Amino acid sequence: MLSKSDIAQYIRGSILTVNVPEWGGDVSLKKLTATDLVFLRSFTRDDPEKATPEDDLRASYELLARSVCDESGNLLFTVADLQSWSADQHAILSRLVGEVQQHNRITQVAVEELEKNSESGTASDST
């Protein structure tokens, strides 16, 4: 039987390190929790084609605020922090959003599966 520390070691191991040469080093990205994924789903509309650029930007800030962390998994930034950054950082943030999506296997198919499971009251392992 796994102990709490065994499980914690696995969770710590799910932190992705991404090199950001523009910032002169690495950034850590942790996997999102189920609660994070459900919250982030609230930013997508029934019809993704109707999402505004503001919706997409807010969702990106939320995604990063819930993922960018130190090597121990402690979150580093708030949405307000990210919103205050200059426009020249947005290309980097966009690249990090893509890394978070890949790390968490966030695809349209995965989102649909999450919705289906939450509606039926079942859960599946998405890792």
Buried (B, 14 or more C-beta within 10 A) or exposed (E): EEEEEEEEEEEEEEBBEBEEEEEEEEBBBBBBEEEBBEBBEEBBEEEEEEEEEEBBBBBBBBBBBBBBBEEEBEEEBEBEEBEEEEEEBEEBBEEBBEBBBEBBEBEEEBBEEBEEEBEEEEEEEBE
